[in-house]
């Protein structure tokens, strides 16, 4: 087929909107299911040309059933198909496969079809839903119209039955409205004709084939004989000669008036009942001759309108269809004696459903970036849209940006919002099958897996087989205490690395030493042979000693550590590549061809800002890193390649029982698993591949187990959203907004309980469960209610700070910015929205203290004046709005760095602690030290955290063992330890807003926990964790506790039951800090590298009824008066908002004010009202 030829498509049937499809990406990118590109066997026959023929009754993709014979046209055919899952008929328009000579042609064709898709849902537009490849041919799926086309109705004279004059006016108005909407969206149809106006049996009229004229023009076929009612294609698009205007025929510029001309020709044909002209230009020029011969008399005013629309000079035609519609409505009223009954046209807004379908269409075209933009828009409308989260997650997983466990957690979180849990089960079922976890899949569904699984995917009863013969091969790959070791793949040599930097090469059979050489100056921690055994990778430390303080007469040695990777020629004991590394390497692996090697880091998340990663290096060019393979993973312990080089297996130091299998070409984590249940549960487990690509484990008792790795993986299907007609979507929107309006009205009248009920009804409507409008109204209602549960926690956004070193603490200012410090003494402020950097300073070169005043007006930082080892310790006070330093407090010599800071509630004083186990109280006005609180025997301990109680009378502190946790009275200085001398250090503290609960993190040896105390020092709960707990905070009036943990990521506990309500894992590194929004509506979770995830709490609310007082709010009032003894109305308004955030909005403001006045009147200046624990004496 010649490339300069052009295409014709002439068909009487519908083509529709393109929004979704299963996806296929390039070979170097993860792929969406390719089963979307093949027909079922029974669906196709062959016409002799090699092209498959779709027959009536056939099944396509196990999704569509063909209900009609092909309706053939010049360019392709149309079928009526039934979507078996959605119980709806669709039109499938499919160009001839021979028209597509290249992938570029496919791409151009579908790009032009997007114009129609983007029109969305409108009452006078045939809805185009999505484009999906069927047998490698882009096929357009659209709304099925059961009345055929206007052309059909004219030819079979159905148009003229009954009241034909009124019907023709009705169709002309609908025709004009559809075209007007398209013009408002910036789209000119270019091929307006009766064949492209489709009808229902009830005479609803909708315009079809938008953009198809240009789409057809992208294909390169030209028939010799062109019927006058077929479409001709030019460089600017296509047109049909019988309906064309002068500018179209002459190849001139096309405008909305071009469509007006063709519309007028089509309307004239309706009245005449035939088309006696061969060219649209002739129809316009001779219209006066045609009017008298009309089958249905043309009203005089319609004749006048048509004359104007058919003027050859396009600038003299009506300006737009709005002008035409106005005139048509007047004529309709005059001719029928009644107003036009159809409502003013209004398009349905893009929905998350339609955006998801559109994204899948983009994936089918290998446009993942466009797909992601659609999904992002979908999630902005509905942050928990099930299909979007699932489909986007599949793409992220297959492209290596998310592992399988993160995808599972993301989809499992949808149970909380899904109206149909079976839907979530189905999605998880497919994910489990793709990750080869048949057992987990079977727990969700008892299906006949033979129907859906590739034949070689192992079934659970045969997944693990003991293989004793390979035990010795696997044993030799272990890492032993005291040295690291590696055996060459051919078994001829063994390399051992030692603490003093030596490497010895042993004979693989006799174990006799062949040679020894100095690989590094200090400990060798990682080794790897290439496949030949001729080259060896080593990783080790080469410390450089220098004396930083020699100029001051101080002789203390200082060390700088150089960590390097070296590639050695084993026979010569010389290295020819050296790569300097900033991070510790945990494992190496050569690719089977020896051209590249992989390195995996094992960084302590609390020590550095960088996250663990696997990188690919070129063995020929040394420091030339080819690509980042994976990041945000646990510390890497081992990497093993499959013999064919397709897969690699990674194990981890932090999770010794966990292994993951990755696809080398894409960086995709295929699946993650723990050691087999029937292997020994004690000790370490090693893993590798056998020569036949089996996965193998060996336990500490030398038991060995194997699982065959499938050669063909099951592919989970992308999920399209159910198609809705314009009317269905409008009905849903109307119901939703009706409930929402009802909710707002009842809230305005103070009927909060009824408002909550209406909101709940609005959120049960499919597609609107987490609509932003609903959540916004819920936030308003929530201010007046009690929180009684968490419905769900949604991931809203991800971003990163610009810290250079490990993040230590983050505070969220009421003014909308993050205030944070890192381990090198840097303090910064950036806007939480947009990331604009507002402030930066540095105190020394070590971690520093950071605190925000209760009113959010000032903040304090503590550290060293400079990086000198003898620099003085200081506390600097800054204003939050201008970031100006208002005070610098120089601490007495020997005080140590103030790494723990806490303002008193009124902001007039600040507590500072750190080294040497003491805490001092300083004035924030003049910087004078007022008091020092010291405990006997704690001089050599470190105070890690301090927090002042809301009443401003007592404070809490925690520190390293044996400091423990203790409360002290700010007036008397008396200490009362809660826990001390138990061998545990305590790092983080938080106090409930009413001061009645205290929580702290606790570590003893490698075990972590969270302790919960009441104000009398009685332990209420202890939540035990296996990994580091980096931050804790109470939320929702201390009804719940939230913490960030290195495993899984973060958790929320119910303080009434002690049970975990929600837990989730970050998609990046280990969490290091946590910040809660001012209204308790969400949280920000940060890793040490500065990446953060914003989550939103979807609270379950209860309205207890309006009241003037509630005894449980008393501590809040006491604390408020402590910091605002002479409060103003403005102070009171801020306090009311604070109470609303804590769940006390149901107490009337006048009741709060009255009680405050009563408490204030009983207070005498200087009189002590509180004992150590806040009780009145």
N, C-alpha and C positions, 0 to 999 in steps of 0.2 A: 504494500500500500504506500503510495507516494506521500511524503511528508508535507507537501504543499497543497494536498487535496483537502477538501472540507467536508463537513458532516451535515446530514439532514436527519431530523427525527420528527415524524408526524404521527401523533397518536391521540386517540380520543380520551384516554384515561388519565388518572391523577398521578402527579409526582409530588412528593411531600418533603417536609422539613427534615434536616439532617442534624441529629444531636448526639448520637451515641454509637459505640461499637466496641466489640472486643478489639484488642490492640496487638499490633505487631511492630516491634522496634528493630533497629539495625542489629547486626550480629554482635557488635561491641557494647550493646545496651541490653538490659534485661527485657524480656518479651512478655507481653500479655498473651493470653491463650491463642494459639494459632488454629485451634479447632474452629474458630469463627470464619475461616477462609475455605472450608470444604463443605460439600453437600453430603447428606446422607446417601448411602449407596442406592437406596430405593428411590431417591429423589431425582435421579438423572438418567437420561438415556443419551444416545449419541445420534446426531443428525448426519453423520457421515463426514463432516468437516473437522471433526475433532473437538468441537465446542459442545459442552453439555447442554441438554435441553431439559427445561423444567416442565414437568407434566402435572396436570390436575390430579389432586389427591396425594401428591408427593409430600414428604416431610423434609424440611430444611433445618439443619443444625439442631435437630431435636427440639426446635422451638416454634417453627412456623409450619402450618399445614396449608398447602396450596388449594384454594377453593374455586379457582376459575382457570379456564384455558388462557393461554397468552393472548393478550390484545396487542397485535403486532403494529409497529410503526417503522418509519424509515430508519431510525437510529437504534431502535431496541424494542422492548416490549414491557407491558404492564401486567401484573397479576394481582388478583385479590387473594390475600393470605390471612390466615387466622393465627394470632399469637396465642399459643396454648396456655401460657402462664398467666396472661393478662385478660383472657377471655374477650378479645377485641379484634375486629377486622382492620387490616391495614392495606394500603396500596404499596406494592413493591415495583418500582420502575427500574429497569436494568438495561443499560446500553449494551450494544453488541460488544462481545469481548474483543472482536477484531479491531475495534476502534482504538484500543489502547496499545500502542506500540512501545511505550516506555512508562516507567514509574512517574516521570515528570508529567506525562499526560494525565495520569490518574490524579496526581496532586493538584494540577490546575483545574481539572474537572470538579473535584470535590471542593476546591477553594471557591469556585463560582457558585456552587450549590449552597455554600455557607450563607450567602446573602438571604436565601429563603429561610434557612434555619433560624437566622438571627431575627427574623420578623416575629418569632415567638407565637403566642396564641392571640388570635383576633377573630371576632365573629364573622368577618367577611374575607378571611384569608384561609385557604386550605393549609392546615398545620403540617409543616414538615418536621419530622421528629429526629431522624438520624440517618447517617450513611453507614452502611456496613458492607464489607467485602463478602460477596458470595462467589466462591470458586475464583477468587482473585479479581473479581469485577466489582467496582463500586456500585452498590445498589441503594436506591433512595427509598426510605420507608416513610410513608406519610398517611395522613387521614384518608380513610376510605369514604367516598361520597356515593351514596347508593342511587342517585338520580341521574348519573351520567353527566354529560357536558351540555352546555347551552346549544352547541352545534347539534347534538343528538336530538334535543327537544325541538329544535327548529325543523330538522329533517323528518322526524316521525310525527310532527305536528301536535305533540303533547302540549306544547306551549300555547296552543290556540283553543284548548278546551275550556269551557266555562267563561269566566270573566277575563278574557285575554288582555284587554286594554289595561286593566288595573294590574294584572300580573306582569306585563311588560314594564310598566312604570316601576313596580316593586323591584324587579330584577335590575333595571337600569340604576336605581338608587343604591342597591347593595353593591353592584359592580363599581360604581363611583366611590363608595365609601372604602372598599377594599383597596383600590388604587390610591386613594388619598392617604390612607394610613402608610402605605409603602413609600409614597413620596415624602411623607413627614420623617421617615426613617432614612431618607437620602437614597432611596432605591428607585430607579426607573425600570419598569417591566421590560419594555422594548418589543414585546411580542403579544400585544393585547389583541384577543380575538375570541369568538364564541367557544372555540375548542379549549381555551384556557380558563373558562368560567365553569366551575363544576357545581352541580345541584344535588340537593337531597330530594327525597320523595315529597317533602313538605314545601318545596320551592325555596329553601334557603340557598343562597348563592354565595360562592366563595371563589376568589381568584387563586389560580394555581400557577406553577412553573415560574416563579420569580427567580431571576438569575440564570434560568436554564438556557435562555437564548445565548448568553455569553458562555455558559458551560459547554453547550454543544459546539460553539465556535472554536473551543480549544481542541476539539478532535478533528482529525484531518481526513474527511471523506467527502466526496461530492458526487451525487448521482447525476447522470446525464440529463434525465428528464425531471424537471422540478415542477410538481403540481402548484397551482397558484395559491392553494391554501396551505402549502407546506412552508417551512421556515428556511429562508436563505441566510447564510452566515457570512459576515464580513469581519474585518479586523476589529471593528468596534462592537461586534456582537451579531445578533440575528434579528430577522424580521420576516413577516409573512407578506408576500407581495399584495395579496387581496385586501390587506388592511393597513398597508404602509402609508406613511405621509411623504410629502415631497422631500423633506430633509433626510428621511431614511433612504429613499430611493437614490438621492444624490450623494449619500455618504457624508452628510453634514453633521453638525453637533446635535445631539439628542438632549431634549429637556423633558420636564413633566408634561409640556404641551404636546409632545410627541405621543404620549400615551392617551392624552385627551382626544387627539385626532382618531386614533385607532378605536377608542371607546365609542366615539360617535358613529363610525362606520359599522361597528358591531350592533349598536342600538338600531340603526337604520335597517340592518338586515333582519332584526327581530320583527320590525313592523312589516317589512316586505314579505317575509316568509321564504325568501330566496336571496341569492347573491348573483345578480346578473352581470356584475362587473368582474373583470379579471385583475384589476389593479386598484388599490385603495385611492391613489391620486385621482383616477377617473371617477370613483365614487363621490369624492368631494366636489369635483368640478361639475358633475352632472346630477347632483342631488335633487335639484328642482324638478328634473325630469322623472326621478324615481318616486318622489313623494305621492303623486296622484295614483300610482299603481300599487300602493300599500295593501297588504292583505288585511291589516287592521288599521283603521283610519288614524293618521298621525295628527294629534292635536296641534293647532296652529302655533301655540307657544313652544311645543316641542320642536316643531319645524324651525322656528326662530333660533332656538338653542343649538340645534344641530348645524344650522348654517354657520353660526359663529365658530363652532368647534371644528368645522371642516374647511376653514379658510386656509388657503395654501401657505400664506405667510404666517409662520408660527407665532410671531410676536403679537399678532392681532387676534389670536384665540383667547378664550377666557384664561385668567391667570393661573387658576388651580381648580382642583375638584371641590374645594370648599365652596367656591363661588357657584359651581355647577350644582352641587347638592342643595344649596339654599334655593336656587331657582326650581329644581325638581320638586322639592317639598311644597313649594307654593303651587306648582302645577298639579301635584297630586291632590292637594286640598280642593282646588278648583274643579278638577275632573271627577273626584269621587265624593266630594261633600264632607270629607272627614280628614282628621289629621293622620299623618303617616304613623302606623302603629309600632314599627320597630324602634327600639330605643337607640339613643345616640351611641355610636360605636366607641368602644373603649377596649384597649388591649390589656390582656392579663400580663402582669409583670413576670419577668424571668424568675423561675423558681429554682430551688436547689436541685430538684429532679431534672429539669430541662438542662441546667448547666452541667450536671453529672453526665447526662447522655451526650451532650456536646463534647465533653472532655474525652469520652471514649471514642468518639468519631475522630478526634485529633490523634489519639493514639493509633488508630487504624491507619492514619496517614503518616505515622512516624514523626509526630509533632508533640513530643512530651512536654515541651515548654508551654505550648498553647493549652495543652490539657491541664497542666498544673495551674495556669491562670484561671481557667474555668472552675476548677475545684476550689481554688482560693476564694473566688466569688461566691461559690455555693456555700462554703463554710462561714463566710461573713453573714449570710442570711440565716443559716442554721448550723451552728457550730458542732452539732452532733448528728449531722445528716448521715444516716447509716451507709447508704450506697457510696457516697463520696469518701467517707473515711476508709471503707473497705477497699475500693478501687485505687485510691491514692496510696493506701498502705501497700497494696500489691506492687505498684510501680516502685515505691521507695524500697521495698524489700528486694525486688528483682534487680534494682540498679545499685544495690549495696549501701543505701543510705539508712537502712533500718534492718535489724536482724529479725529472725522469725519470732523470737520471744516478745520483742517490742510490738510486732504486728498483732500477735495473739492478745496481748494485754490491751492494745488499742481497740480491737474489735470486742473483746469481752466487756470493756467498760460500757459498751452500747446497750447491754442488758438493762441498765438503769433507766434508759430513756425510750427503748424500743417498745412499741405497742404490741408487737408480735415477737415473742422470744424464739419461736421456731425459725424465723428469718435469720436470727443471729446464729442459731445452731447450724443452719445450712452453710453460712459463710465460714464458720469455724471448721466445719466438716471438710470443706474444700481446702482450707489452709493446712489442716493436719495431714491430709492426703498428699499435698504437694511437698510437705516437709518430711514425708515418709513415716509419719507417726500414725500407723493404721490403728493401733490400739486406742489412742485418744479419739480418733474419728469414730470408731465403733461405739464408744461410750455416748456419742451424740446421736447416732443413727444406726439402726440395725438394717442396713441396706445390703443388697447383693453386690459386694464390692467387685465381683468379677465383671460387672457391667461397666464399671467406671475406671478401674485401675489398669495400667499397662501390665502385660502378662508377667514381666519380670520384677514387678515391685513386690517385695517380700510380704507375706501375710504374717500376722502376729505369732501364729503357732510355730512358724519356722524362722523367726527373726534372729534368734541367738543360738549358735551351735558351738559346743565346746571343741576346740581344735588344739590339742596338746602338742602337735608336732611343731608348731611355730613358737612355742613358749621361749625357747632359748634365743631366737632372733629378736623377740621383743624385749626380753630381759636385758639384753646388752645395751638397749637404748635408754635405760633408766639413768637418772641423775642421782649420784650417791652423796651422802654427807661428807664434807671435807674436800671434795674435788668435783670438777665437772668432767664428763667423759662423753665421747662420741665414737661410734664405730662406723668405718667406711661402709657404704652400701654393698661393696663386694665382699666384705668380711675380712679382708686381708690385713687391715690395720686398725688400731685403736689409739685415740688421742686422749690424754688426760691433762687437765689444766689444774695448776696449783695456786695456793695463796701467795706465793712469792713471785708469781709471774712466769714460772717455767711451764713449758709444754713438753710432755714426753710422748714419743711414738712407740707403740708396742706392736709386736707381731700378733695378728688376729688369732692365730692357732696356738702358738706356744706361750703367748703373753710375755715373751722376753722383750726387754727394752731395746729398740733399734737406735734411737737417738733422742737427745734432749736439747732444747734451745730456749733462750730467754725471749719469750713472746712479748712480755710487758714488764714494767718495773714492779707492779703490784698484782693483786689477785686477778686471775683469769676466771671469768664467770660463765663464759659461753663459748662453745666450739661447734664446728660443723664441717664435715668432709663433703666434697662434691661427689658426683656419681662415680668418677674414676678413682678416687682416693688420692689423686695427685695434688690437689689443692685443699687448703684448710683455712677456714675462717676462724678468727679468734676475736674475742672482745675482752678488754681488760683496762686496768687503771694505771696511769703513769703520773704519780704525784710530783709536783714541783714545789720545793721548799723555798720560801722567801720570808724575810723579816719586815713586815709592814711598818713596825714601830721602831726600827733601829735608829731613826733620826731623833727619837725622844729618849734614847738610852734604855729602851725596854727590849729585852732579848727574847721575849716569848716567840716561838716559831709559828709561822702561819703557813698553811698549805693551800695550794691551788691544784685541783684534780683535773687532769686531762683524760677523758674516756675516749678510746679509739677502737675502731674496727680495722683489723688487718687481714689481708688475703695473702696467704703464704704458699710458696712452692715447697712442698714437703721434702722433696729430695734434696734441695739446696738449702733449706731452712732459712730462706730469705723472703721478705714480703715485698710485693710490688704495688700494692694498693693500701692506702691508709685513709680512713674517713674519721674525722673528729665528730664526736656525738655529744649532744647536750643531755641526753637522757640515757638511763640505764637500759641495756639490752637484755631481754630475758631468753630469746631464742633466735636461731638462724635456721634457714633451709635453702638449699640450692634447688633451682628448677631442674627437672630431669635432664634437660639439654645442657646444663652448666653455664648458660649464657647470663643468667640473672640469679640473684639471691634475694631472699626476703629476711627482713629483720623485724622482730616484735619487741616493743618496749615493755618494761615492768616498772612503771612510775608509781610511787606512793602518792595517791590523789591529794593527800593533805600537805605535801611538801612542795609541789610545783604547780604552776598554772597550766602546764601542758597536760594533755590527756594521752592515754595509751593509744598506740597506733601500730599498724603493720605497714612497712614500706618496701617497695621493690627497687633494687639497685642493679646497675649494669656492671658485670664483673670485668668488663674491658675498660671502662672509663672511670672507675673508682667512685669519686664523689658525685657522679651524675645520677641523681635519683630519678628513676623513670616515672614513678607515680606513687601516690598515696593509695594504698590498698584498702585500708580500713582504719577508723579511729573511733574514740569514745568507747573502747572495749575494756574489759578487765585486764589486769597485768598478765602479759603473755608468758607462759611457761614452756611450751613446746610448739613447734610447727613441723608437720610431716606432709610430704607430697604423695599423691597417689602415683603409681608407676607410670600411668599415661599422662601425667602432668595436668589433668583436667581439674582435680580437686585437691584441697589441702585441709588437714585437720589441725585445729588449734586447741590447746588446753591452757588453763589459767591458774595462776598462783592463788588468787583470792577465792576461787571456787574449784578446788581440786577434783571435785566429783563431776565437773561439767566439761563437755567437749562440744565443739562446733565444727561443722563441715562447710567449707566455702568453695565457691566456683572461682577458679583463678582468673579466668578471662574477664569476668564482670565485677569481681569483688563482692559478690552476693553471698550472704550467709544462708546456705540452703536449709540447714536445720541444726538445732541445738539439742543436746540430750545429756542426761546424767548417766552415771555408771549403771549397768544392769542391776536390777533388784536382787538377782540371784548371785551376783559377785559379792565378795567379802566387803562389808561396809566399813571396815576399819583400815586405816592407813591410806597410802596413795595408790592411785590407779593410773597406769600408763596406757597410751593408745597409739596406734599406727595403722598403716595399710599393709595388706599382703600383696604378693605379686599379681594376684587375680582381682585386685581392687576391693577386697573385703575389708571392712572396718574391724579392727581387733583391739580388745582390751586385755590387760593383764593386771590382776589384783595383787595385793601385798602377800597373799598366800600362794602366788604363782598360778592361780586359776586363770585360764585364758578363755575368752569368748569372742565370737565373731558374728558380724551381721553383713550379709551381702549388700553391696551398694548398687542400686538399680542403674541400668544403662539408659533407661528412659524414665523420666519423671512425669508424674501426673501433673496436669496444668489446671490450676484453679481458674474458673471463668470470671471475667469481668461482669459486673452486675448492672444491667440497665434498670432505670426506674420505670415504673408502669406509666404508660402514656395516658394522659387525660385530654379530653376534648376541651375546647375553649369554655364551653358551658359548665363542664364538670369543675374545671379549675376556678372559674368565677364563683360557682356555688360554694366551693370550699373557702375561698377568700372571703366571701360575704358572710359565711357562718363565723369564721374566725374573727373578723373585724366587728361583727355584731356582738359576739361575746365580750370582745375587748372593750367596746364602747359601753356595754352594760357594766363591765368591771369598773371602768373609770367613773361612770355616773354614780355607782353605789359607793365607791371610795370617796367621791366628793361629798356625799351626804353623810358620811361617817359610818355607813354600814359595812364595816371591814369584813365581817364573816361572809356576807353575801358576795362581796367583791372577790374574796378568795375562791369561792365556789365558781363564779363566772370565769375566773382566770383558769381554774382547773379544767373547765369545759373547753375553753379555747385551746388549751395545750394538748387535748386529746385528739385534735384534728390532724390527720395525716399530713406531714410536711410542715407543720407549724409547732411541733413539740418544743423546739428550742428557738423559735423565732425571736429575733432581737426585740421586736416590739413587746412581745409577751414577757421576756426577761426584764425589760426596762420597767414595765408596770409592776412586775413582781418585786423589784427592788423598792419601789415606792411603798407598796403594801407591806413589805417586810419590815420597814421602819416602825410599824405600829404593832408588830406581832412578836411572838416568842418563836425561837427556832427549836423545833422538836425532832429534827432529823436532817440528814443529808441525802437528797435524792440521787445526786451524782456530782462528780467533779470533772469539769471539762478542760481539756487543753485548749487554750485560746490562741497562743502565739509563742514563737520562739525567737530569741535574738541573742546578742552577746554584748558584754561590756568591753572596754578596751584596756583592761588591766594587763600589765606585763608579767606579773608574778602571781603566785597562788593567792586567790581571794580568801580573806579571813572572815570578814563580817560585812553585811549589807543592811542599811536602814532605809526605809521608805519615808521620805519627807511628805507632810501634808501638802506641800507646795508642788508635788508632782515630780520629784526627781529621786534617783537612787544616790545614796551617800555610802561609799564603800572604801575599805582599806585592804591592802595586800600584805604579804609577809615581809616585804622589803621597806615598809614604812611609807608607802604612797597612799595618799587619801585623795579621792576624786568624787565629783558629783556630775551626773549626767541625767538628762531628762528621761523619764520612763517611756515617753512617747516621742519617737524620733531620734533619740540617742545623742542629742546635742550635748557636748561637753561644756559644763558651766564653771568647773573649779578643779584645781589640782594643787597639791602641795606635798611635801615630803618631810618626814621627821626621822632622821637616822636611816639605818639600813636593815632594821628588823621590824617585826610585827608591832603594831601600836594599838592603843585603846581608841574607842570611838563611841560617842553617846549623843543622843538627841534629846533636847529638853521636852517636857511633857506638852508644852504649848506649841512645839514645832518652830519656835522663833530662833533658837540658837542651837549650835552643836559644838561638841568638844572633841579634840583629838589629843592623844598623849603619846609621847615618844622621846627620842633624843634630839637635841638641838642640831647635831650634825652626825656624820658617819664615823667620826673619831671615837675610839674606844673609851676616851676619857671625857666625852661630851656630857653636859648636864642634861638631866631629864626635865621635860617641860610639859605643861598642859596649855593648849591654845584654845581660846573661845572665839567662835565665828558667828556672824549673823547668817541666818538661813536665806534671806532674800537678796543680800548684796555680797555675801561671802567675804565680808570684811572682818579682819581680826580685831576684836574689841579688847582682848586681854591675853597676856602671856604669863603663865604662872611658872616660875622657875622653882623646881622642887629641891629640897635640901640635899646636900651631898650624901650619897649612900642610900638614897631612896629607891634606886632602881627604876627601870622603865615602868610607867603607869599603863599597863596593858588592859586594866579593867577600870571602866569609868561608869558612873551613874549620877544623873542629876537628881536632886531632890524635887518633889512635885512642883514647887513654886519656881524652880529654876535659879534661886538665889545662891545655892551652894551645890557643890559637886563632890562626890566620893571618888577617891582614886586608890587603886591597889595594884599590886604586881609582885615584884620580887620581895623577899624577906618577910612575907606573911603578914604585913601590917597594912592598914587602910587609914587614909587621912581624909579629913573634910576641909575643903577650901571654899572661900567666898568667890563667887563669880563676879563680884563687884570690884573688889580691890585685890583679889588673889591671895589674901592672907590665909595661912593655915589655922583653922580654928580648933581642930581636935585630931588626935591620932588614936586609932583603935588597934590594940595589939593583943595577941593571945600568947600566953607563956608557952614556950617550947615550939613555937611556929616560926622562929626566925629564919629557918633555912627552907621554908616552903614557898610556893608560888600561889598567889591569888589569881585564879583564872577568870572569875566573873563576879560582879557585884550588881545588885539591883535593889533600889529603894522601894519600900512598900508604898502603896497609893496614899496612905495616911500621913506619910512624911515623918513618922515617929521611929520606925524601925527599918532595918535593912538586912539583906541576906547576902552571904558571900560563900563561894566555894573555891576549892583549890586542890593542889596535889596532896597525896597522902603524906602526912596524917592530918592535913587541915580539914578535910571532909567538907561538910556543909554546916553553916551555923547562922544564927540570927543575932543581931546586936542592937541595943537601944542607942539611938543617936543622942539622947540626953544624958544618960548615966554611963554609957560605954560598956554596960554589962553584956557579956556573951552567953549564948546558950547553944551548944552544939546539937545538931540533929543526929549527925553520924560522924564519927571521927575514929581514926586509928584502926580501921577495918581492912587496911591494905589497898583501898580503892582511891583513885583520884576522881574528882568531879569537875567537869569542864564548863558546862553551860547551865544557866539558870533562867527561869521565867516565873512570874507571879501573876495570878489571876487579877482581873481589873478591880475586884472587890477586896483583894488582899487575903482571901481565905484559903487559897491553894498555892502551893509552891511545887515546881517541878525542876529536876536537875538531871543531867546525864552523868553516868557513872561507868568507870572502867576499872576492872581489876584483871591484870594480866591481859589476855586477849578477849575477854568477855565484856560486852557493853550492856547497859540497861538504862531505863528511865525510871526514876523514883518520883512518886507523887506524895506530898505531905500536906497535912492541914496546918493551920497557923499555930497549933499547940505542939508541933514537932512529932506528930503521929503519922507513921507511914501508912498510906491508904492503898497504893498500888506499886508494883514494880513490873515494868514491861521489859523482858529480856530480849536482846538482839545479839546476833553473831558478828555484826560488822560495826564499824565506826558510826556513831550518831553525832552529826556535825552541828545541828541546830534544833531547837525546840521552841514552841510557842503555844499559848492557849488561844483558842478562837471561840467566838460566840459565847461570851460570858463564862468561859472556862467549862462549858458543857462538853467541849472536845479539846483534844491536844493534838497538835500536828508536829511531826518531826521529820527531818531529812536523815536518811540512813544510807550508808554505802551499798547496802543490799536490802531491799530491792531498789529504793530511790527515795520514796517518801510514804508516810503512813498517817492516818488519822484514827485516834482512839476515842471511844465514848467513855467519858469520865464516870458515868453511872454504872456501866457494866464492865468496864475494863477491856472490852472487845475491840478489835480492829474493824473499823467500818469500811475504810477505803485504803488501798495501797497501790502504788504504781511505780514504774521504773522510768527514769529519764531516758531520752533518746540520745543523750551525749554522755558526758563523763560522770564522775561521782559527785553527789551533791555536797556543797560546802557551806551554803548560807541559805537563809529563808527570810522572806519579808511578807507581812500580811497587809492587805489594803486597809485603809482607815475604817471602812464600813463593814469589814469582815466579809466582803463579797468575793474575795479571791486571794491568791497568793502568788509570789514569785519565788521560784526555786532555782538556785544558782549552783553551778559546779565550780571547782577551783580555777578553771580556765576562763571564767566569766560568762560562759554560755548560760542562758536561763530560759526557763519555761514559765509562761504565765498560765495559771489555771483559775477557773471560776467555780465557786461553790454554788450548786443549785440546791438551795435550802428548802426544806419542808417547813411551812409556817403554820402556826395556830394562833387565832385571836382569842384571848381569854375574856374579853369584854372590857369596856372602858372603866377606869377606876381613878380615884384621886390619890391612892397610896398603896404601896406594897412593901411589907417589912424587909424583903430581901434586897431592896435597893438602898437601905440605910447606909451600908459601908461606902457606897459611891458618894453619897451626900457628905459624909464625914470627910472623905478624901478631898472632895471639891472645896469644902470650906477651909481645909488645911492649906491649900495652895491659893485660895481666893477668899480670904477673910472679909474683904470689902468688895464683893463681886458687883459687877454692873449688869445691865440688861443684856449687853453684848456677850458677857461671860456666860450668862444663863442660857442664851440661845445656843452657844457652842456646847455647853454641858448637856442640854436636851438632845442635841445631835449625837453626843457620845453615848447617852443612855439608849437612844434608838439603835445604835450599832451593837449594843450589848443585849438587846431584846426587851427593853423597857418602854417602848414607844406607846404602849397601851395605857400608861399612866399619864393623866392629863397634865400639861405644863403648869397650870395653875395649882395643881396639887403638889407638884415638885417645889414650886416657889414658896408655897405656904409652909411646907415642912422645912425647907432651908431656913426660912425666917425663924421658925420655932427653935431649931438647933442652934442657930447663931445667937439667939437671945439668951441662951443658957450658958454660953461660953464667956468666961471671964479672962481678960488679958493676963497672960503669964501663968494661968492655972493649969496644972497638968491634968489632962483628961484621960490619958491612955497609959496602960501598963505596957510591959514588954510585948505582949501579944495583942494589943489593941483593945483590951477590955477596960471598962471604966472601973476606977477604984472606989 
